[in-house]
C-alpha cells in the first residue's frame, strides 16, 4: 500500500504499507516509485489507521469532546499550539474535512481493541448540513480566503487541556511500536513530524517522552483515565521507556 496525505502536493511523507505476504521486490518497487516523485517513505505494517492517522484521530476527537464540554475551538487550538503544534486540532479537523474525520473515527472505533472518543452528535449534524470544513467554507470555523476566521479574544487554555490532546498521540505511537506497526522509534518520530506536524523542536513523540520523564507522563495519563475515562488508560507500550 502507498498511503499519501493531504495536501498531496505539499506533504513529503508517504506511508509504505506492508503485510505478511508482501514480497521484498514489491516493497522495493514502492520505495523506488516514492523516490522518483521525491517523497519520503515511512515503512509501516498494515493495521487500522497505520501510524499517522492512528495517532492523529484521538487528537482531533478529543478536541471535539472539549468543544462539547463548552471550550471554544480557539482555546483548544491554543492548548495544542502551546506545546508547539503548528496547527491546532480543531483547525486541523476542518482542513482534513469533518466528513473524512468522522469516517476515519468510525472505522478506527470499530477496529481497535481500546476506546476512542465518540464523535459528538453536533459534529455529525454539521456534516449532514454540508458544513465540512475548509472545502465548503464552514465547519468548526468559517473559512475566508483559505484561512480560518478565529476570535481574537478567548479563554486561555490549561495545562490539562494540552495533556488531553498531546499525551494520547504519544500513547498511540507507543501502541504502534508495541504491536509492530512500526519497527523503529526514529521512524515514528520522523513520520509524526513530517506527516502529522508534531512539534519538530520536540524531536518527535518518542524522543519527547524519553526526554521528559516517561514515568511522570504515564502517571498523568493514569490521572486523566480516573477523571476523564478509560480512553486515557496508558498502553503497555510505555514499558519500553521505563
Residue, then its C-alpha position, 0 to 999 in steps of 0.5 A: x500500500x502507498x498511503x499519501x496525505x493531504x495536501x498531496x502536493x505539499x506533504x513529503x511523507x508517504x506511508x509504505x504499507x506492508x503485510x505478511x505476504x508482501x514480497x521484498x521486490x514489491x516493497x522495493x518497487x514502492x520505495x523506488x516509485x516514492x523516490x522518483x516523485x521525491x517523497x519520503x517513505x515511512x515503512x509501516x505494517x498494515x493495521x487500522x489507521x497505520x501510524x499517522x492517522x492512528x495517532x492523529x484521530x484521538x487528537x482531533x476527537x478529543x478536541x471535539x469532546x472539549x468543544x462539547x464540554x463548552x471550550x471554544x475551538x480557539x482555546x483548544x487550538x491554543x492548548x495544542x499550539x502551546x506545546x508547539x503544534x503548528x496547527x491546532x486540532x480543531x483547525x486541523x479537523x476542518x482542513x482534513x474535512x469533518x466528513x473524512x474525520x468522522x469516517x476515519x473515527x468510525x472505522x478506527x472505533x470499530x477496529x481497535x481493541x481500546x476506546x476512542x472518543x465518540x464523535x459528538x452528535x453536533x459534529x455529525x449534524x454539521x456534516x449532514x448540513x454540508x458544513x465540512x470544513x475548509x472545502x465548503x467554507x464552514x465547519x468548526x470555523x468559517x473559512x475566508x480566503x483559505x484561512x480560518x476566521x478565529x476570535x481574537x479574544x478567548x479563554x486561555x487554555x490549561x495545562x490539562x487541556x494540552x495533556x488531553x490532546x498531546x499525551x494520547x498521540x504519544x500513547x498511540x505511537x507507543x501502541x504502534x511500536x508495541x504491536x509492530x506497526x512500526x519497527x523503529x522509534x526514529x521512524x515514528x518520530x520522523x513520520x509524526x513530524x513530517x506527516x502529522x506536524x508534531x512539534x519538530x523542536x520536540x524531536x518527535x513523540x518518542x524522543x519527547x517522552x524519553x526526554x521528559x520523564x516517561x514515568x511522570x507522563x504515564x502517571x498523568x495519563x493514569x490521572x486523566x483515565x480516573x477523571x476523564x475515562x478509560x480512553x486515557x488508560x496508558x498502553x503497555x507500550x510505555x514499558x519500553x521507556x521505563 
